[in-house]
Amino acid sequence: MVATILGRDPPPGITPITDPKIRASFTDLFARARMGWQTTVKNEIANADNRPFVYVVNKTDAKL
C-alpha cells in the first residue's frame, strides 16, 4: 500500500497510482490514519493587549 502511494513498484496485481493529486490525498489519509497526524487550528488575537491593529498608509506606499 505504501509503495503504491509513493509511486514505487507496486506488488503484482496492483495497478500503480500515477495521478500526483490522488497520491497526495492517499498520503494524507495514510498519515492521519496510521501515523496519528492531526490538523489543528489555532486562532490568536493579533495584538496581545487587545488593541485594534491599525495600518497607516503613507505616500511611499503608493510608489510600490
Z-matrix of the N, CA and C atoms (Angstrom, degrees):
N
C 1 1.439
C 2 1.529 1 110.97
N 3 1.320 2 117.48 1 -47.79
C 4 1.458 3 120.62 2 179.83
C 5 1.525 4 110.66 3 -65.31
N 6 1.314 5 117.75 4 -39.47
C 7 1.464 6 120.72 5 178.39
C 8 1.520 7 110.84 6 -61.19
N 9 1.318 8 117.37 7 -38.65
C 10 1.459 9 121.47 8 178.69
C 11 1.529 10 110.41 9 -67.02
N 12 1.329 11 117.46 10 -42.75
C 13 1.463 12 121.07 11 179.46
C 14 1.522 13 110.91 12 -63.99
N 15 1.327 14 117.12 13 -40.92
C 16 1.455 15 121.19 14 -177.36
C 17 1.523 16 113.03 15 -79.83
N 18 1.319 17 118.27 16 -6.32
C 19 1.455 18 121.52 17 178.18
C 20 1.515 19 113.79 18 84.89
N 21 1.306 20 117.14 19 13.92
C 22 1.466 21 120.57 20 177.16
C 23 1.522 22 108.88 21 -81.25
N 24 1.312 23 116.43 22 -179.41
C 25 1.462 24 120.92 23 179.41
C 26 1.523 25 109.59 24 -65.19
N 27 1.335 26 117.57 25 116.12
C 28 1.469 27 119.87 26 179.47
C 29 1.525 28 110.97 27 -75.19
N 30 1.312 29 116.68 28 162.42
C 31 1.462 30 119.94 29 176.28
C 32 1.528 31 110.45 30 -62.30
N 33 1.319 32 117.58 31 160.78
C 34 1.471 33 120.26 32 179.52
C 35 1.531 34 111.10 33 -59.06
N 36 1.318 35 115.69 34 137.33
C 37 1.448 36 121.13 35 178.86
C 38 1.520 37 114.35 36 89.67
N 39 1.326 38 118.68 37 -5.31
C 40 1.462 39 122.70 38 179.59
C 41 1.529 40 108.95 39 -105.49
N 42 1.325 41 116.07 40 129.71
C 43 1.458 42 121.22 41 178.21
C 44 1.528 43 109.22 42 -79.45
N 45 1.341 44 117.65 43 128.35
C 46 1.471 45 118.56 44 -179.47
C 47 1.526 46 111.71 45 -69.60
N 48 1.331 47 116.13 46 150.19
C 49 1.457 48 121.98 47 176.86
C 50 1.526 49 107.04 48 -91.24
N 51 1.324 50 116.83 49 120.36
C 52 1.459 51 120.35 50 -175.80
C 53 1.527 52 113.36 51 -106.13
N 54 1.331 53 118.23 52 -19.46
C 55 1.463 54 121.24 53 -178.68
C 56 1.528 55 109.30 54 -77.61
N 57 1.357 56 118.50 55 120.37
C 58 1.466 57 119.92 56 -176.81
C 59 1.526 58 113.87 57 -64.91
N 60 1.324 59 118.69 58 -30.41
C 61 1.469 60 120.20 59 179.05
C 62 1.526 61 111.10 60 -68.55
N 63 1.315 62 116.55 61 -40.37
C 64 1.462 63 120.78 62 178.53
C 65 1.527 64 109.84 63 -68.00
N 66 1.336 65 116.52 64 -40.54
C 67 1.463 66 119.33 65 178.23
C 68 1.521 67 111.08 66 -62.62
N 69 1.332 68 117.50 67 -38.94
C 70 1.465 69 120.72 68 178.32
C 71 1.524 70 110.86 69 -65.74
N 72 1.331 71 117.03 70 -40.16
C 73 1.465 72 120.44 71 178.24
C 74 1.525 73 111.02 72 -63.83
N 75 1.322 74 116.57 73 -42.70
C 76 1.463 75 119.90 74 178.13
C 77 1.521 76 111.40 75 -66.44
N 78 1.328 77 117.34 76 -36.08
C 79 1.462 78 120.32 77 177.69
C 80 1.519 79 110.38 78 -63.76
N 81 1.332 80 116.60 79 -42.76
C 82 1.465 81 120.98 80 177.75
C 83 1.527 82 110.56 81 -63.26
N 84 1.320 83 117.21 82 -44.86
C 85 1.463 84 121.50 83 178.31
C 86 1.528 85 110.94 84 -60.76
N 87 1.334 86 116.85 85 -44.33
C 88 1.457 87 121.07 86 179.68
C 89 1.529 88 110.67 87 -62.61
N 90 1.330 89 116.60 88 -44.20
C 91 1.462 90 119.85 89 -178.68
C 92 1.518 91 111.36 90 -63.85
N 93 1.325 92 116.98 91 -38.88
C 94 1.463 93 119.71 92 179.58
C 95 1.530 94 111.28 93 -70.24
N 96 1.317 95 116.69 94 -43.00
C 97 1.465 96 120.29 95 -174.19
C 98 1.528 97 112.81 96 -76.95
N 99 1.322 98 116.97 97 -45.90
C 100 1.451 99 119.76 98 -171.62
C 101 1.526 100 114.02 99 -97.15
N 102 1.324 101 116.19 100 -27.29
C 103 1.456 102 119.53 101 -175.06
C 104 1.530 103 112.60 102 -105.15
N 105 1.343 104 116.99 103 -4.52
C 106 1.450 105 120.72 104 175.95
C 107 1.518 106 115.09 105 77.12
N 108 1.334 107 117.90 106 19.52
C 109 1.464 108 119.56 107 178.91
C 110 1.513 109 109.96 108 -69.26
N 111 1.336 110 115.84 109 147.78
C 112 1.454 111 121.79 110 178.78
C 113 1.519 112 109.65 111 -134.06
N 114 1.315 113 115.60 112 152.12
C 115 1.451 114 121.38 113 173.42
C 116 1.519 115 106.99 114 -97.98
N 117 1.310 116 115.66 115 123.74
C 118 1.461 117 119.54 116 179.30
C 119 1.529 118 109.15 117 -115.88
N 120 1.300 119 114.84 118 144.63
C 121 1.454 120 121.46 119 177.16
C 122 1.516 121 107.49 120 -118.49
N 123 1.312 122 115.42 121 129.20
C 124 1.455 123 119.51 122 -178.42
C 125 1.525 124 108.26 123 -127.10
N 126 1.307 125 115.98 124 119.71
C 127 1.455 126 121.59 125 177.71
C 128 1.523 127 108.62 126 -101.18
N 129 1.323 128 115.04 127 131.02
C 130 1.450 129 120.08 128 179.10
C 131 1.516 130 109.55 129 -128.02
N 132 1.287 131 115.80 130 149.38
C 133 1.453 132 120.73 131 173.09
C 134 1.519 133 107.29 132 -77.68
N 135 1.337 134 117.12 133 134.09
C 136 1.457 135 121.19 134 -175.85
C 137 1.517 136 111.95 135 -59.59
N 138 1.301 137 116.80 136 -44.98
C 139 1.459 138 121.17 137 178.61
C 140 1.522 139 108.29 138 -109.00
N 141 1.294 140 116.34 139 122.97
C 142 1.455 141 120.36 140 -176.41
C 143 1.530 142 112.49 141 -65.80
N 144 1.321 143 116.80 142 -22.58
C 145 1.463 144 119.43 143 -179.15
C 146 1.535 145 112.47 144 -91.97
N 147 1.334 146 117.41 145 14.64
C 148 1.472 147 125.02 146 176.23
C 149 1.525 148 114.67 147 62.86
N 150 1.326 149 117.58 148 18.37
C 151 1.459 150 119.62 149 173.37
C 152 1.519 151 109.11 150 -84.24
N 153 1.332 152 118.78 151 148.07
C 154 1.465 153 120.03 152 178.98
C 155 1.528 154 110.83 153 -69.25
N 156 1.314 155 115.17 154 148.86
C 157 1.452 156 120.81 155 177.54
C 158 1.523 157 108.25 156 -80.45
N 159 1.324 158 116.96 157 125.90
C 160 1.465 159 121.81 158 -178.33
C 161 1.518 160 108.14 159 -117.05
N 162 1.343 161 115.55 160 124.02
C 163 1.456 162 121.61 161 177.26
C 164 1.517 163 107.82 162 -104.35
N 165 1.321 164 116.11 163 122.10
C 166 1.456 165 121.22 164 -178.54
C 167 1.518 166 108.80 165 -102.59
N 168 1.323 167 116.25 166 123.28
C 169 1.456 168 122.18 167 178.37
C 170 1.520 169 108.03 168 -92.26
N 171 1.325 170 115.16 169 132.19
C 172 1.464 171 117.82 170 177.03
C 173 1.522 172 109.74 171 -123.50
N 174 1.307 173 117.70 172 177.17
C 175 1.476 174 122.27 173 -173.72
C 176 1.516 175 112.30 174 -65.36
N 177 1.325 176 118.94 175 -30.12
C 178 1.466 177 120.20 176 -178.80
C 179 1.513 178 112.11 177 -71.35
N 180 1.343 179 118.01 178 -23.61
C 181 1.460 180 120.93 179 176.51
C 182 1.525 181 111.84 180 -64.87
N 183 1.327 182 117.42 181 -33.48
C 184 1.457 183 121.66 182 -177.96
C 185 1.527 184 111.05 183 -66.30
N 186 1.317 185 118.77 184 -25.76
C 187 1.456 186 122.60 185 -179.16
C 188 1.518 187 112.60 186 -78.65
N 189 1.321 188 118.08 187 -16.43
C 190 1.449 189 122.23 188 179.63
C 191 1.469 190 108.62 189 -73.98
